[in-house]
Amino acid sequence: MTISNIDTNPLLEPWTGPFEAPPFERIEPSHFRPAFDAAIARARAEIDAIVANPEAPTFANTIEALERSGKARDKVAGVFFNLAGAASNDEIEAIEREIAPVLSRHRSDIYLNDALFRRVDALKARQDTLGLSPEQARVLERYHLDFTRAGAGLPPEAKDRLAAIGERLATLGAEFGQNVLADEKDWLMLLAEGDLDGLPDFFAKSAARIAVERGHAGKYAVTLSRSSIEPFLQFSTRRDLREKAFRAWTARGEKGGKTDNRAIAAEMVQLRAERARLMGYESFAHYRLADTMAKTPRAALDLLESVWTPGVSSALKEQEALQRIVADEGGNFEVAPWDWRHFAEKRRKAEFDFDEGEIKPYLQLDRLIEAAFYAAGRLFGLSFAERFDIKLYHPDARAWTVSGRDGEPIALFIGDYFARSSKRSGAWMSGFRGQKKLDGPQLPIVVNVMNFAKGGEGEPSLLSVDDARTLFHEFGHALHGMLSDVTYPLVSGTHVPGDFVEFPSQIYENWIEQPEMLRRFALHYKTGEPMPDALLKKLLSARQFNQGWATVEYTASALVDIKLHLDPSPDSIDVVAFERQELARIGMPDAIAMRHRTPHFQHIFSHGYSSAYYSYLWSEVLDADGFEAFEESGDIFDPAVARRLHDFVYAAGGSRDYEDAYKAFRGRPPSPKALFRKRGLGG
């Protein structure tokens, strides 16, 4: 397809439906590659025009022209990569493998373009004389930094190698993620009636439905979706089956054959280190963290190590308590990773008279979506109206128009909540279109993707407490995209470093744990009655339960990530052996496994968190300290605090320095003491 006949491709023609949403019903996989080719060609021509402009560089003819370029490319990519994550198939996976290196090369062609960089560099040199607004100054600074971090100004041979590295990393990253998805799709553990010991009714119903979908009517199926595997490990009394399921879960990407990710991960680590050397950095971790709040690996490691020791100490005490339960039941075995969730659930029941099965009937998905919307209404004046006139990419997906205090629409929100084999695991926020005001307002189209288990026939989907937190976490990301109120796309919404981007999402989790919210929205799915106060108190009193384990499984993954990328010359690396050695060095308890083992660690090999998985903990410092501002006011919806959170965090995007943004919200820098209080680790 050429640019001259783009009108025959729905991806490249104007979208005129409600909210100018993509015409999903007309888009076929065969449309994507021609659309990408045409859109990239158009973007290349737009860049050429900027470079060829005979006038001296100005903010308008260079920076704003860059901001206007690539609209068609971004439009196509927005649809494609959302479908690649949430509604994939063999055709889309093949296109992803093809297009990933093409897009990487295209980006290199822009950011390694000497003539283009000279224009940006000339503007940066006389920035103070340009009369720029604060946001414009920020955009210029960010563009200059993006060019220099891409390798602009380096010798030609270095730039050629950086472009080649980028292409190869893009290819490998796509393959890595597809291999994990393939391993998840391939594995199924079928259960008979006699294998259901300990499993609650809600799990059995879900497992029966999955079995029917997979062609095994009359059986019960466990998959490697987190919404299936975690409750199975939590409730099943069959230790042999727990071990079988756990080993399959942790072996994703490490099964040998065409989906094995070990060689891919090793090559990616080596290529990243080479990129860092070419850029003049000590290691990839140093390169990666230079443009974050942490700024250095040492700062990130200091935070991780500050929680590691108390986390391990707490986890070992938890392990002793679990071991006593095993002994009391007559067990003659040491607690293993496939046992932890099961016996922790028993311990929680014994110590708090609380179990997940008792709570889950009160946590209906639809009521919790309503709760997320309600909190956004109280905090930010938003309202949500479901749309039934927009055909989406899958029947499970739903859409809402989001309106502000004045009743005018500010965004379209899409929620895609249920697990399926065409969707990668986990939960995330993404966008089909970002917010901007350059050349007039463009309202964002934001999507939350989850992997919750569907309810049985005629019954609602019931969530665990962790699921409920996940829903609020991702909706916090969605609000960051929807409330964005900036002019320039480069600093819109979630275009901020990873160790700041998790702050708006993690602080939002706090609202679902507030008694006021639970009393209103935790309603029994059969009776409609609110959660009894006694049960509510049990839930809240157990919030710090098992936090040693949670701290250790997360922090181990974050430490391995940084240490993996600190080696300046990892010429020959066995990533699994490295993982094993690093865990031994830090004293990883045998009874706990990493949250994400290296061969399936998609955060760092497919999704942009390489050397930066620590970001969740860094942001938790901000979120724990930040939510205390509401608690100190005596009102979890305090209008003045909410207004500062809106103005300086959610609406600001990347338009201001992140430390300054936090201080403007909180009135001071963050204190890490709140994190230790939240996790119950002392300190």
C-alpha positions in Angstrom: 0.0 0.0 0.0 1.2 3.5 -0.8 0.3 6.8 0.7 -1.8 7.6 -2.3 -4.4 4.9 -1.6 -4.6 5.1 2.1 -8.4 5.7 2.0 -8.8 2.0 1.3 -7.3 1.1 4.7 -9.5 1.7 7.8 -6.4 2.3 9.9 -5.4 5.3 7.8 -8.6 6.9 7.0 -10.3 9.5 9.3 -12.2 7.9 12.1 -15.6 9.5 12.4 -17.5 7.3 14.8 -18.3 8.2 18.4 -15.3 9.7 20.2 -13.3 9.1 17.0 -12.6 5.6 18.4 -10.9 3.1 16.1 -13.3 1.2 13.8 -12.4 -2.1 15.3 -15.1 -4.0 13.4 -13.5 -3.1 10.1 -9.9 -3.7 11.0 -8.3 -7.0 10.0 -4.7 -8.2 10.7 -3.9 -7.8 7.0 -4.4 -4.1 7.3 -1.6 -3.5 9.7 1.6 -4.0 7.7 0.5 -1.9 4.8 -0.8 0.8 7.2 2.6 0.8 9.1 4.5 1.1 5.8 2.4 4.0 4.6 2.4 5.8 8.0 6.2 5.4 8.5 6.7 6.8 5.0 4.6 9.8 5.8 6.4 10.3 9.1 9.8 10.1 7.3 8.6 12.8 4.8 7.5 15.0 7.7 10.9 14.7 9.3 12.6 15.4 6.0 10.6 18.6 5.7 11.7 19.8 9.1 15.4 19.2 8.2 15.0 20.8 4.8 13.5 24.0 6.2 15.8 26.8 5.1 14.7 29.0 8.0 16.7 29.2 11.2 15.4 26.8 13.8 12.6 28.0 16.0 10.5 26.3 18.6 7.6 26.3 16.2 9.4 25.1 13.0 11.4 22.4 14.8 10.0 21.3 18.2 6.3 21.8 17.4 6.9 20.4 14.0 8.3 17.3 15.6 5.3 17.1 17.9 3.0 17.2 14.9 4.9 14.5 13.0 4.1 10.8 13.0 0.3 11.1 13.7 -0.6 8.4 11.3 2.2 6.1 12.6 1.1 6.6 16.2 -2.5 6.0 15.3 -1.7 2.6 13.7 0.7 1.7 16.4 -1.8 2.5 19.1 -4.3 0.0 17.7 -1.8 -2.6 16.9 0.1 -2.9 20.1 -3.0 -2.8 22.2 -4.4 -5.8 20.2 -1.0 -7.5 20.4 -1.3 -7.5 24.2 -5.0 -8.1 24.6 -6.4 -9.8 21.5 -3.6 -11.5 19.8 -3.5 -14.3 17.2 -0.9 -16.0 15.0 -1.2 -13.2 12.3 -0.7 -10.4 14.8 2.2 -12.2 16.4 3.9 -12.6 13.0 3.3 -8.9 12.2 4.7 -7.9 15.7 7.9 -9.8 15.0 8.2 -8.1 11.6 7.4 -4.6 12.6 9.2 -4.3 15.9 12.7 -3.9 14.3 11.2 -1.7 11.6 9.9 0.8 14.1 13.1 0.7 16.0 15.1 1.5 12.9 12.6 4.3 12.1 13.1 5.8 15.6 16.9 5.6 15.1 16.6 7.4 11.8 14.9 10.3 13.6 17.0 10.5 16.8 20.3 9.8 15.1 19.7 12.3 12.3 22.6 14.8 12.6 20.8 17.7 10.7 17.7 17.3 12.9 19.8 17.2 16.1 21.7 20.3 15.1 18.4 22.2 15.0 17.3 20.9 18.4 20.8 21.6 19.8 20.8 25.1 18.5 17.5 25.8 20.2 18.7 24.3 23.5 21.9 26.5 23.4 19.8 29.7 23.3 16.8 28.4 25.3 16.8 31.3 27.7 16.3 33.8 24.8 13.3 32.1 23.2 10.6 33.3 25.5 9.2 29.8 26.1 6.5 28.9 28.6 7.5 26.5 31.4 5.9 23.6 29.5 7.6 24.6 26.2 11.0 24.8 28.0 10.3 21.3 29.5 9.5 19.9 26.0 12.7 21.4 24.5 14.8 19.9 27.4 13.1 16.5 27.0 13.7 16.4 23.2 17.3 17.4 23.6 17.8 14.7 26.3 16.0 12.1 24.1 18.3 12.9 21.2 21.5 12.7 23.3 20.4 9.5 25.1 19.7 7.9 21.7 23.3 8.7 20.6 22.9 11.9 18.6 26.3 13.5 18.1 28.3 10.3 18.3 30.6 9.2 15.4 28.8 7.5 12.5 30.0 4.0 13.2 28.7 4.2 16.8 25.4 5.5 15.6 25.1 2.7 13.1 25.8 0.1 15.8 23.3 1.7 18.1 20.6 1.5 15.4 21.5 -2.1 14.8 21.3 -2.9 18.6 17.9 -1.2 18.8 16.5 -3.3 16.0 17.8 -6.5 17.5 16.5 -5.7 20.9 13.1 -4.9 19.5 13.0 -8.2 17.7 14.1 -10.1 20.8 11.7 -8.3 23.1 8.7 -9.2 20.9 9.9 -12.9 20.8 10.4 -13.0 24.6 6.8 -11.9 25.3 5.3 -14.2 22.7 7.2 -17.1 24.1 5.8 -16.5 27.6 2.3 -16.2 26.1 2.8 -19.5 24.2 3.9 -21.3 27.4 0.9 -20.0 29.2 -1.5 -21.0 26.5 0.0 -24.5 26.1 -0.3 -25.6 29.8 -3.5 -26.9 31.3 -4.0 -29.0 34.3 -7.2 -31.0 34.3 -8.8 -32.0 37.5 -11.5 -34.5 38.3 -14.1 -34.2 41.2 -11.6 -36.0 43.5 -8.9 -33.4 42.9 -11.0 -30.5 44.2 -10.1 -30.9 47.9 -10.0 -27.5 49.6 -11.0 -25.5 46.6 -13.9 -23.2 47.2 -17.1 -23.2 45.2 -16.2 -20.0 43.3 -13.0 -21.6 42.1 -14.6 -24.8 41.0 -17.2 -23.0 39.0 -14.6 -21.0 37.2 -12.4 -24.0 36.6 -15.4 -25.9 35.2 -16.1 -23.0 32.8 -12.5 -22.9 31.6 -12.5 -26.7 31.0 -15.6 -26.4 28.8 -14.0 -23.5 26.9 -10.9 -25.7 26.3 -13.0 -28.7 25.2 -12.9 -30.8 28.4 -16.5 -30.7 29.6 -17.0 -32.5 32.8 -13.5 -31.7 34.1 -12.0 -28.7 35.9 -9.1 -26.8 34.5 -6.3 -24.8 36.1 -4.3 -22.4 33.8 -1.2 -20.3 34.2 -3.3 -17.2 34.3 -2.7 -15.5 37.7 -6.4 -15.5 38.4 -6.4 -19.3 38.1 -3.0 -20.3 39.5 -2.9 -18.2 42.6 -6.2 -19.2 44.2 -5.4 -22.8 43.3 -2.1 -22.6 45.2 -3.9 -20.8 48.0 -6.7 -23.2 48.6 -5.9 -26.7 47.2 -5.0 -29.2 49.9 -3.4 -31.5 47.3 0.3 -30.7 47.8 1.3 -32.8 44.8 -0.9 -30.8 42.5 0.2 -27.5 44.0 3.8 -28.5 43.3 3.0 -29.5 39.7 1.1 -26.2 39.1 3.8 -24.0 40.7 6.7 -25.6 38.8 4.8 -25.1 35.5 4.2 -21.4 36.5 7.8 -20.7 37.4 9.1 -22.6 34.4 7.6 -20.3 31.8 10.2 -19.4 29.3 12.5 -22.1 30.5 11.0 -25.3 29.0 13.5 -25.9 26.2 12.5 -25.8 22.5 11.3 -22.8 20.5 9.7 -20.9 23.4 12.8 -21.0 25.7 13.8 -17.5 26.6 17.2 -18.0 28.3 19.3 -17.3 25.2 17.1 -14.4 24.3 17.5 -12.8 27.8 21.2 -13.3 27.7 21.6 -11.7 24.3 19.4 -8.7 25.4 21.6 -8.2 28.5 24.7 -8.2 26.4 23.3 -5.8 23.8 22.1 -3.4 26.5 25.6 -3.4 28.0 27.1 -2.7 24.6 24.7 0.2 24.1 25.7 1.7 27.4 29.4 1.4 26.6 28.8 3.2 23.3 27.0 5.9 25.2 29.9 6.3 27.7 28.1 4.8 30.7 29.6 2.4 33.2 26.8 -0.1 32.7 23.3 -0.3 31.3 21.9 0.2 34.8 23.8 3.5 35.0 22.5 4.5 31.5 19.0 3.5 32.2 18.6 5.2 35.6 20.3 8.5 34.6 16.9 9.7 33.4 14.8 8.7 36.5 14.1 10.1 39.9 16.6 7.6 41.4 19.3 8.9 39.0 21.8 6.2 39.9 21.8 2.4 40.5 23.2 3.1 44.0 20.2 5.1 45.0 17.8 2.4 43.8 19.9 -0.3 45.5 20.0 1.6 48.8 16.2 1.7 48.8 15.9 -2.0 47.9 18.5 -3.0 50.5 16.8 -0.9 53.2 13.7 -3.1 53.0 15.5 -6.4 52.2 16.9 -7.1 55.7 13.7 -6.3 57.6 11.7 -8.1 54.9 13.7 -11.3 55.2 13.6 -11.1 59.0 9.8 -10.8 58.9 9.5 -13.5 56.3 11.5 -16.0 58.3 9.2 -15.4 61.3 6.3 -16.0 59.0 7.9 -19.1 57.7 8.3 -20.4 61.3 4.6 -19.9 61.9 3.7 -21.8 58.7 6.0 -24.6 59.7 4.2 -24.9 63.0 0.9 -25.3 61.1 2.5 -28.0 59.0 3.7 -29.8 62.1 0.3 -29.5 63.8 -1.3 -31.1 60.8 1.2 -34.0 61.0 3.2 -32.9 57.9 6.7 -34.1 57.7 8.1 -31.6 55.1 9.7 -28.2 55.0 7.6 -25.4 53.7 8.3 -25.0 50.0 7.3 -22.1 47.6 4.2 -24.1 46.4 3.1 -24.4 50.1 3.5 -20.8 51.2 0.2 -19.4 49.9 -1.8 -22.4 51.2 -0.5 -22.3 54.7 -0.4 -18.5 54.9 -4.1 -18.7 54.1 -4.6 -21.1 57.0 -2.5 -18.9 59.3 -4.6 -15.8 58.3 -7.7 -17.8 59.1 -6.3 -18.8 62.5 -4.9 -15.5 63.6 -7.5 -13.1 62.1 -10.4 -15.5 61.7 -10.3 -14.3 58.1 -10.1 -16.2 54.9 -10.3 -15.2 51.2 -13.3 -17.4 50.6 -15.3 -15.4 53.2 -14.3 -12.1 51.7 -14.6 -12.9 48.0 -18.5 -13.0 47.8 -18.4 -9.3 48.7 -15.9 -8.2 46.1 -18.0 -8.2 42.8 -16.2 -6.9 39.8 -19.0 -4.6 38.7 -19.3 -3.1 42.2 -15.6 -2.5 42.4 -15.5 -0.8 39.0 -18.3 1.4 40.4 -16.1 2.0 43.5 -13.2 3.1 41.3 -15.4 5.5 39.5 -17.0 6.8 42.7 -13.6 7.6 44.2 -12.6 9.5 41.1 -15.8 11.4 41.3 -15.3 12.4 44.9 -11.6 13.3 44.3 -11.6 14.9 40.9 -15.3 15.6 40.0 -15.4 12.9 37.3 -18.5 11.1 36.1 -18.8 7.9 33.9 -21.4 7.0 31.4 -21.2 3.6 29.8 -21.3 3.6 26.0 -23.0 0.8 24.1 -22.7 2.4 20.6 -19.0 1.9 20.2 -18.0 -1.5 18.9 -14.8 -2.6 20.6 -12.1 -5.2 19.7 -13.6 -8.0 21.9 -17.1 -8.6 23.3 -15.7 -8.6 26.9 -14.4 -5.0 26.6 -16.6 -2.1 27.8 -16.4 1.6 27.2 -17.4 4.7 29.3 -17.4 8.4 28.4 -15.6 10.2 31.2 -16.8 13.8 31.9 -15.3 16.5 34.1 -16.8 18.8 36.7 -18.4 20.9 34.0 -20.1 17.9 32.4 -17.9 18.1 29.3 -16.2 14.8 28.1 -12.5 14.6 28.9 -11.8 11.0 27.9 -13.0 7.6 26.7 -12.2 4.8 29.1 -12.2 1.1 28.0 -12.1 -1.7 30.5 -11.1 -5.3 29.4 -11.3 -7.4 32.6 -11.3 -11.1 31.9 -8.6 -13.6 31.2 -8.4 -15.4 27.8 -5.8 -17.2 25.9 -5.3 -14.4 23.4 -4.3 -12.0 26.1 -0.9 -11.8 27.8 -0.8 -12.3 31.5 -0.8 -9.6 34.1 -2.7 -6.2 34.2 -1.8 -2.9 32.6 -3.0 0.4 31.4 -2.4 1.6 27.8 -3.9 4.1 25.4 -5.3 4.1 21.9 -4.8 7.9 21.8 -3.1 10.4 24.2 -4.2 13.8 25.4 -2.8 17.0 23.9 -4.0 20.5 23.1 -1.5 21.4 20.3 -3.7 22.4 17.3 -6.8 22.0 19.4 -7.9 19.6 22.1 -7.4 15.9 21.5 -9.2 13.8 24.2 -7.5 10.5 25.2 -8.7 7.0 24.8 -7.4 4.9 27.7 -7.7 1.2 28.3 -7.3 -1.0 31.4 -6.6 -4.6 30.7 -6.9 -7.3 33.5 -7.0 -11.1 33.7 -9.7 -11.8 36.2 -11.7 -15.0 36.2 -15.2 -14.8 34.8 -18.1 -15.8 37.0 -20.1 -18.9 36.4 -23.3 -19.0 34.5 -25.4 -16.1 35.6 -23.1 -15.2 38.4 -20.8 -12.2 38.7 -17.0 -12.2 38.6 -15.7 -12.3 42.2 -12.3 -10.8 43.0 -9.7 -11.5 45.6 -8.4 -8.6 47.8 -5.3 -8.5 45.6 -7.5 -8.4 42.5 -9.3 -5.4 44.0 -6.1 -3.6 44.6 -4.9 -4.4 41.1 -8.1 -2.9 39.6 -7.6 0.3 41.6 -3.9 0.3 40.7 -4.5 0.2 37.0 -7.3 2.7 37.2 -4.9 5.0 38.9 -2.7 4.7 35.8 -5.8 5.3 33.7 -6.6 8.5 35.6 -3.0 9.7 34.9 -3.8 9.4 31.2 -7.3 10.7 31.3 -6.7 13.7 33.6 -3.7 14.8 31.6 -4.0 18.5 30.8 -1.0 19.6 28.8 -0.4 21.0 25.3 2.4 18.9 24.0 2.2 15.1 23.4 5.8 14.5 24.6 4.9 15.3 28.2 1.3 14.0 28.2 -0.1 11.6 30.7 2.1 8.7 31.7 5.1 10.0 29.7 7.2 10.1 32.9 10.0 7.9 34.4 8.9 4.5 35.8 9.8 5.4 39.3 7.3 8.3 39.1 4.7 6.7 36.9 3.8 4.1 39.5 3.0 6.9 42.1 -0.4 7.9 40.6 -1.4 4.2 40.3 -0.2 3.1 43.7 -1.6 5.9 45.7 -5.0 5.2 44.2 -4.9 1.6 45.6 -5.3 3.2 49.1 -9.0 4.1 48.5 -10.3 0.6 48.1 -9.0 -0.3 51.6 -10.9 2.5 53.3 -13.8 1.5 55.5 -16.0 4.2 53.9 -15.5 2.7 50.5 -15.9 -1.0 51.6 -19.1 -0.3 53.4 -20.5 1.3 50.3 -19.3 -1.1 47.6 -18.4 -4.5 49.3 -21.9 -6.0 48.8 -22.6 -9.7 48.9 -23.3 -10.9 45.4 -26.4 -12.9 46.5 -28.0 -10.9 49.2 -26.8 -7.4 48.4 -26.0 -6.9 52.0 -22.8 -4.8 52.9 -19.8 -6.5 54.4 -20.5 -7.0 58.1 -18.4 -4.7 60.4 -16.8 -7.7 62.1 -15.6 -9.0 58.7 -14.6 -5.6 57.6 -12.4 -5.2 60.8 -10.8 -8.6 60.1 -10.0 -7.5 56.5 -8.4 -4.2 57.6 -6.6 -5.7 60.6 -5.0 -8.3 58.2 -3.6 -5.6 55.8 0.0 -6.1 57.0 -0.3 -9.9 57.1 2.3 -11.8 55.1 4.2 -8.6 54.2 7.6 -10.2 54.9 6.9 -12.7 52.1 5.5 -10.0 49.8 8.5 -7.8 50.4 11.0 -10.6 49.7 9.4 -12.0 46.6 9.2 -8.5 45.0 12.6 -7.2 46.2 14.4 -10.3 45.1 13.2 -9.7 41.5 14.1 -6.0 41.6 17.6 -6.8 43.0 18.3 -9.4 40.3 17.1 -7.0 37.6 19.5 -4.3 38.6 22.5 -6.6 39.3 21.9 -8.3 35.9 22.3 -4.9 34.2 25.3 -3.7 36.3 27.8 -5.9 34.6 29.7 -3.6 32.2 30.7 -6.5 29.9 28.4 -9.6 30.3 30.1 -11.3 27.3 28.9 -14.8 28.3 26.1 -15.0 30.8 23.7 -17.7 31.9 20.8 -15.7 33.2 19.4 -18.6 35.3 22.8 -19.3 36.8 23.2 -15.6 37.5 19.7 -15.5 39.1 20.6 -18.5 41.3 23.9 -17.0 42.4 22.5 -13.6 43.2 19.7 -15.1 45.2 22.2 -17.1 47.2 24.3 -13.9 47.7 21.4 -11.9 49.2 20.2 -14.8 51.3 16.9 -15.6 49.6 14.8 -17.9 51.8 14.3 -21.3 50.2 10.6 -21.2 50.9 10.0 -18.1 48.8 10.3 -17.7 45.0 11.0 -14.5 43.0 7.8 -12.8 41.9 9.1 -13.0 38.3 11.9 -15.4 37.4 14.3 -14.2 34.7 13.1 -16.4 31.8 9.6 -15.0 32.0 10.4 -11.5 33.5 8.4 -9.6 30.9 8.7 -6.3 32.8 12.4 -6.1 32.1 12.6 -8.0 28.7 9.4 -6.9 26.9 7.9 -3.9 28.7 10.4 -1.2 29.4 11.3 -1.9 33.1 14.9 -3.1 32.5 17.0 -2.0 35.5 13.9 -0.3 36.7 11.7 -2.9 38.4 12.7 -1.1 41.6 10.3 1.6 40.5 7.3 0.1 42.3 9.1 0.4 45.6 10.4 3.9 44.9 6.9 4.9 44.0 5.5 3.2 47.1 7.6 5.6 49.2 5.7 8.4 47.4 2.4 6.7 47.7 2.6 5.8 51.4 3.8 9.3 52.2 1.3 10.9 49.9 -1.8 9.2 51.1 -0.9 10.3 54.7 -1.7 13.8 53.5 -5.3 12.7 53.2 -5.2 10.9 56.5 -3.7 13.9 58.2 -6.5 16.1 56.9 -9.1 13.7 58.5 -10.9 13.3 55.1 -9.8 10.7 52.5 -11.5 12.9 49.9 -10.2 16.2 51.3 -10.9 18.7 48.4 -7.7 20.8 48.9 -5.4 17.8 49.0 -7.2 16.2 46.1 -6.8 19.5 44.1 -3.1 19.5 44.7 -2.9 15.8 43.7 -4.8 16.6 40.5 -2.9 19.7 39.5 0.7 18.7 40.3 0.5 14.9 39.5 -2.4 13.6 37.5 -2.9 16.6 35.2 0.7 17.6 34.9 2.1 14.6 33.0 5.8 15.1 32.5 5.5 18.9 32.1 7.4 19.7 35.3 10.3 18.2 37.3 9.0 15.1 39.2 10.6 16.0 42.6 9.1 19.5 42.3 5.8 18.0 41.4 5.7 15.8 44.5 6.8 18.6 46.7 4.1 20.9 45.3 1.5 18.3 46.1 2.8 17.3 49.5 4.4 20.5 50.7 7.7 18.8 51.3 9.9 15.9 50.0 8.7 12.4 50.6 9.6 10.6 53.8 10.5 6.8 53.5 9.2 6.3 57.1 5.6 6.0 55.7 6.7 3.0 53.6 7.9 1.1 56.6 4.8 1.9 58.5 2.6 0.7 55.6 4.5 -2.6 55.3 4.8 -3.1 59.0 8.5 -3.5 58.8 9.6 -1.0 61.4 12.2 1.6 60.6 
